[in-house]
Structure formats: C-alpha cells, structure tokens
Amino acid sequence: MRNYYVILMVLVNMLFINVSMAEERPLTVTVDRPWGLLLGDEINVKVDLVAGDEQIDESSLPQENKRYGTWLYLRTIDITAKQLIFHYQLVNVPLINTTIATPKFDIKRLDDMWLVVPTTSLTIGPALAVTADKAASAIKADMEPTLISTETTMQQLKLSTAIAVLAGMILALWHFGWKTKNRKPFSQAVHDLSRLKWHHSVTADDASRILHTAFNHTAGTVVVYGEIDKLLQLNPWLMSMESEIKQFYQQSEQHFFARKPEQGPETDAVRKLAKACRSKEMLA
C-alpha cells in the first residue's frame, strides 16, 4: 500500500511540473503603425524578447507565407536575440473604418516553457468612398495637396540672380580693366602667352616678341643682348636666371638678326622663362 502511495505522489509531482512548464507568459508587442492602413500596406509587429532573455524554439513559430484570418497575410518572421518581427500585409479591407486584432500565437522556449504573443489592435479603412447607406460608390479621391507659397523662393531667386550678375560685372571689370592696367610686365606676358594656346596659327616668333616686350617694359628701354648685364643690375631679382635670359637673347639674336636665321626659342621654353620671371617679379 505504501508503494502505491509513493507512485501516486510521483505522478502528482510530474503532473505539477508539466503544468508549470506549460504555463503561458505573455510578451510585449508593439506595431509600427496601428492606424490609417489600407489594402496592400505592410505591418510590422515587434515582439520584445529582451526582458526574459528568451531562446525561442523556431519550430514552434507560426507558418510563414500564410493568411491568418480575414485581413492579414504573414509574409516572414525575422528572428534576433532581442526580438521577433512578424511582417504582415493587409490583404482585405472593410467598407468602413474597422478595428481588427493581430493573431495570437503560442510559442515555445528551448526549455519547453510556452510564451504568448498577444494580439494588438489595428485600424484599417476602405479603399473606396462610402455613401450614406454604407455602399461603396467610387474610388477615394487623393488627398488635397498642401499648397506652398513660392513668393519667398522667387524673391530669394531674384536676389541670388542680381548678386550673380553684379559679381560677374565686377569680375569682368577687374579682369579686363583694372587688372590689365595694373598687371606687371611678366604677369602680362604670361597672360598673353596663355592666350596663344587657343590660336594654333601663332608661331614661336610671336611668343618671343611677347617676352621681349616684358623685358623692355621692366628695363624701361629696349634691351639687346649686349645690355643684359645692365638689365640685371637694375633688376637684381632676375640675377638668379641670368643664364636662361642670356640664352633666350642669344637665340633671338641669331634668329632675328643673323644673315642666316636659325631656329628661334621654342614656345614652351619661352613660356617657362616667362613664368619663372613672373615668380621673381611677384616677390620683388
């Protein structure tokens, strides 16, 4: 008789344990947008798993790609360590605004304890306009657009245009007027040589004449090969380029004044010398 009593107590304890393990505990559920839902809208129901440090048995989750009830179609379920996300799509709409509830699911943890994914309320609306007798008559009209005044924008546009035009005029006057009058000889030479790039018919002679003009304006007189030392004495900042300047004048003299003209200075060499002289001129 005592053995039967022991067996009975064991059975009662096992039943109590199973009932405890099967106890359902609800989880926290949130939804991204519970109102203003129409046909085709997607709804994300998030289930918080952080509070209980849950480890879900994925085999207990509801079937994906399946319709649940009249309104909702469960597309997928995202599973992370912190939450479950049920991705629903609204596949049916009522004739009037209606409050519905998401499905309730029982899911199991790895320790065989059952948890409850509770329902949450959603408000869905019709896609058709409804008359007084609750009959759908026509497709709902689009929402009236919100008109934005363009007066401020037009004023800003006019002001910006006026500023741009004024700045352009000032830049043009500076570039073609004041800057040209106050440009130093070698700066002017570099400017003129740069403009020659756009004229393919210009020869090396034209480039040489431009640089000779810069030397003449710097010295205040016509500079020939025999007077280079005087040029350098009056403008000592050119002293470091004495050899290049003498080579340029020697090539020019042999080209322009010899009985048998030789090839004059090349355009690239003239431009390089002009830029070097301009650098010294700016520091003088």
MOTAJO-V456458 format. One record per residue. N is the residue number from 0. RES is the residue in one small letter. PSI is psi in radians with two decimals (999 if undefined). NEAR is the number of other C-alpha atoms within 10 Angstrom. Layout:
BEGIN
n	res	psi	near
N	RES	PSI	NEAR
N	RES	PSI	NEAR
END
This chain:
BEGIN
n	res	psi	near
0	m	-0.66	5
1	r	-0.65	7
2	n	-0.70	8
3	y	-0.65	9
4	y	-0.73	10
5	v	-0.78	11
6	i	-0.72	11
7	l	-0.73	12
8	m	-0.68	12
9	v	-0.76	12
10	l	-0.70	12
11	v	-0.75	12
12	n	-0.74	12
13	m	-0.71	12
14	l	-0.70	12
15	f	-0.70	12
16	i	-0.77	12
17	n	-0.68	13
18	v	-0.69	12
19	s	-0.72	12
20	m	-0.50	13
21	a	0.03	14
22	e	2.35	13
23	e	2.39	16
24	r	2.15	13
25	p	2.63	12
26	l	2.92	15
27	t	2.28	16
28	v	2.37	17
29	t	2.76	15
30	v	2.51	17
31	d	-0.61	10
32	r	1.86	13
33	p	0.05	17
34	w	2.91	15
35	g	0.50	12
36	l	2.40	19
37	l	3.07	19
38	l	2.26	16
39	g	-0.22	13
40	d	2.59	12
41	e	2.47	19
42	i	2.26	22
43	n	1.99	19
44	v	2.07	21
45	k	2.29	19
46	v	2.09	19
47	d	2.21	19
48	l	0.04	18
49	v	-0.74	12
50	a	-0.70	9
51	g	0.08	9
52	d	0.92	11
53	e	2.55	18
54	q	1.89	14
55	i	2.42	22
56	d	1.87	15
57	e	-0.41	12
58	s	-0.29	9
59	s	-0.09	14
60	l	2.69	13
61	p	2.81	17
62	q	2.37	13
63	e	2.91	14
64	n	0.91	13
65	k	2.52	13
66	r	2.34	16
67	y	1.91	14
68	g	-2.83	11
69	t	-0.50	12
70	w	-0.56	18
71	l	2.52	23
72	y	2.10	20
73	l	1.94	21
74	r	-1.06	15
75	t	2.92	17
76	i	2.13	19
77	d	2.32	10
78	i	2.11	13
79	t	3.10	11
80	a	-0.36	12
81	k	-0.43	14
82	q	2.85	17
83	l	2.46	19
84	i	2.02	19
85	f	2.07	20
86	h	1.84	19
87	y	2.79	25
88	q	2.38	20
89	l	2.06	19
90	v	0.07	15
91	n	2.66	17
92	v	2.62	20
93	p	3.09	16
94	l	-0.46	15
95	i	2.92	16
96	n	2.28	16
97	t	2.48	13
98	t	2.18	13
99	i	3.00	16
100	a	2.45	14
101	t	2.75	19
102	p	2.64	14
103	k	2.33	12
104	f	2.56	15
105	d	2.14	15
106	i	2.73	20
107	k	2.46	21
108	r	2.97	14
109	l	-0.33	12
110	d	0.31	11
111	d	0.21	14
112	m	2.38	19
113	w	2.43	20
114	l	2.73	19
115	v	2.19	16
116	v	1.78	21
117	p	2.94	17
118	t	2.79	16
119	t	2.63	16
120	s	2.49	14
121	l	2.57	17
122	t	2.07	15
123	i	2.65	24
124	g	2.93	18
125	p	2.73	20
126	a	-0.13	20
127	l	2.61	17
128	a	2.45	15
129	v	2.31	16
130	t	-3.12	10
131	a	-0.56	6
132	d	0.30	6
133	k	0.53	10
134	a	2.33	12
135	a	2.21	16
136	s	-0.71	10
137	a	2.86	11
138	i	2.46	11
139	k	2.42	12
140	a	2.64	9
141	d	2.71	6
142	m	2.42	6
143	e	2.30	6
144	p	2.59	6
145	t	2.00	6
146	l	2.32	6
147	i	2.29	6
148	s	2.33	8
149	t	0.06	9
150	e	-0.79	9
151	t	-0.72	9
152	t	-0.73	10
153	m	-0.68	11
154	q	-0.74	11
155	q	-0.66	12
156	l	-0.76	12
157	k	-0.73	12
158	l	-0.75	12
159	s	-0.68	12
160	t	-0.73	12
161	a	-0.73	12
162	i	-0.72	12
163	a	-0.73	12
164	v	-0.78	12
165	l	-0.75	12
166	a	-0.67	12
167	g	-0.71	12
168	m	-0.75	12
169	i	-0.73	12
170	l	-0.71	14
171	a	-0.76	13
172	l	-0.68	13
173	w	-0.72	14
174	h	-0.71	13
175	f	-0.19	10
176	g	-1.49	12
177	w	-0.75	12
178	k	-0.72	14
179	t	-0.72	14
180	k	-0.55	11
181	n	0.16	11
182	r	2.33	13
183	k	2.85	16
184	p	-0.86	21
185	f	-0.51	27
186	s	-0.71	20
187	q	-0.66	21
188	a	-0.79	26
189	v	-0.70	24
190	h	-0.81	16
191	d	-0.65	15
192	l	-0.60	22
193	s	-0.63	13
194	r	-0.44	10
195	l	-0.37	16
196	k	-0.51	10
197	w	-0.07	9
198	h	1.75	9
199	h	-0.32	7
200	s	-0.11	8
201	v	2.37	12
202	t	3.04	12
203	a	-0.45	16
204	d	-0.71	16
205	d	-0.72	13
206	a	-0.72	24
207	s	-0.72	24
208	r	-0.64	14
209	i	-0.76	21
210	l	-0.64	24
211	h	-0.68	22
212	t	-0.68	18
213	a	-0.75	22
214	f	-0.71	23
215	n	-0.76	16
216	h	-0.59	15
217	t	-0.72	18
218	a	-0.32	16
219	g	0.24	10
220	t	3.03	11
221	v	2.19	12
222	v	2.22	18
223	v	3.04	16
224	y	-0.68	15
225	g	-0.17	11
226	e	0.32	10
227	i	-0.67	17
228	d	-0.68	14
229	k	-0.71	12
230	l	-0.77	20
231	l	-0.59	17
232	q	-0.69	11
233	l	-0.45	13
234	n	1.33	14
235	p	-0.32	15
236	w	-0.19	16
237	l	-0.05	18
238	m	-0.63	15
239	s	-0.26	12
240	m	0.48	15
241	e	-0.81	14
242	s	-0.72	9
243	e	-0.70	13
244	i	-0.78	20
245	k	-0.65	16
246	q	-0.72	13
247	f	-0.80	21
248	y	-0.60	20
249	q	-0.76	16
250	q	-0.70	18
251	s	-0.74	23
252	e	-0.75	16
253	q	-0.48	15
254	h	-0.79	17
255	f	-0.54	14
256	f	-0.16	10
257	a	2.71	10
258	r	-0.61	8
259	k	1.62	9
260	p	2.39	13
261	e	3.07	14
262	q	2.28	13
263	g	-3.13	18
264	p	2.50	19
265	e	2.65	15
266	t	-0.74	18
267	d	-0.69	12
268	a	-0.68	15
269	v	-0.77	24
270	r	-0.69	21
271	k	-0.75	12
272	l	-0.67	19
273	a	-0.73	27
274	k	-0.68	18
275	a	-0.72	15
276	c	-0.64	24
277	r	-0.69	21
278	s	-0.76	14
279	k	-0.63	16
280	e	-0.66	17
281	m	-0.47	11
282	l	-0.17	7
283	a	999	10
END
